[in-house]
Amino acid sequence: MSDLDWMKQAYSLALTAKDKGEVPVGALVVDEDNRLLGTGYNQVIKTQDVSAHAEIVALREASKNLNNYRLNNTTLYVTLEPCCMCAGALVHARVKRIVFATRDLKAGAAGSVYNLLKGYPLNHKIQIDEGILQKECAMLLEDFFKSRRKLRSGN
């Protein structure tokens, strides 16, 4: 499968998050043989767990499936640029590559606000590719937050 095919699956996971009232972010981990190892979508509200971001959920599942906390030679596909927490987990897991759809200009840690995935002073460098399904993923997030603000204001 191609990067676009995997990102479409991540987008589908983001829609699941949205349907459950969570911030619509989806992620999945794929190995070097193009096998799906783990999937995740935001579940912070459902689980009352601040660490239940899509990336962390996908990393946990992939680690269980491999029976290893190291995810060498894997790629993480995610609909939104990872935050500092998720970027740190990606570095510690030794993910080889990340593909994200749209930037997070408020909390992104893959170059937008911070850059934790490029190595120094950390001990692992991750290849970053971005922009696949950017418009679709950005609109999904924008529409989600517009509707949340509308509900809060009573309009």
Phi, psi and omega in degrees: 000154182268169174304320179297317179299316180293320180293327175298322177293320177297320178298319178299321176294323177297322176296323176299315178302314180301315180299335180263008178082013179262159174302127189283085175231134177233150181212156173208154181245133182233141179273179184292344176265012177068032176258136178287125181254329183196149178230158177196156171218161183303132180221028184299314183290312182301315185268350187052044182229110183299339181270002184276047173286158182307316182297316182295317179299316179294318178297318179299315181294318179297318179298318177297317181294328178268349185057043183200135178281346175271129181244052181303146176059035176246163175237135173255127174255130181213145186282343180225141177309132182296151174278179180300318180300312182291321178299318178298319178295321179297319178296312181295329179281348180067034175300138184280321189214146173233138174239117178238153186278306187226150181284152173249100186283357177255329186217011183295135183243023176241028176127338183287309178246312177237167175223083182269352187263356183267008174105243189316132004272006179283168188265008182212137180250136182245134174290135182242128172233144184215164170106349179289125184060031183303310184298315182297315182289321177297317180295321178302313179293316181299313179296321179300310182289328174299315181293324178294317179295321180296318178297319181293326182276349178084012180266000000 
